[in-house]
Every structure is written in C-alpha cells, then in structure tokens.
Amino acid sequence: MAGLIVRDEDGEILASKTAICSDIATLFTVEAHAGLQVARLGILMGLNKLEIMGDSKTVI
C-alpha cells in the first residue's frame, strides 16, 4: 500500500489517495507504481506541473 499526497506551492494539501499495490515483489516497484498513480491523479486534477517526491532511498 502506498499513500499519496498532492500539495500546492504553499504546502497546502489539495488531494490524498491510498493506492493498493498487490502482487508487487520489490519496494522499488511499489515506489514506481506510486509515482505512476500520483502522475495520473495530477492529470485528472488538471495540473500542468508535478514534482514527484518519494521516501525511498532508491532513485527512480
């Protein structure tokens, strides 16, 4: 499971979502899946610019 938060430039929370990641073998893949989900959420919200940050120590 991955938690996603969308914030504006001032740090105000605009949206949040929980993504269930079943049958995923590695934490790297979970982090990549979460990045995909937040990108989709940003597109649905009509955002023109996204900065995706994760808490994994692995760079995606």
Buried (B, 14 or more C-beta within 10 A) or exposed (E): EBEBEBEEEEEEEEBEBEBEBEEBEEEEEBBBBBBEBBBEBBEEEEBEEEEEEBEBEEEE
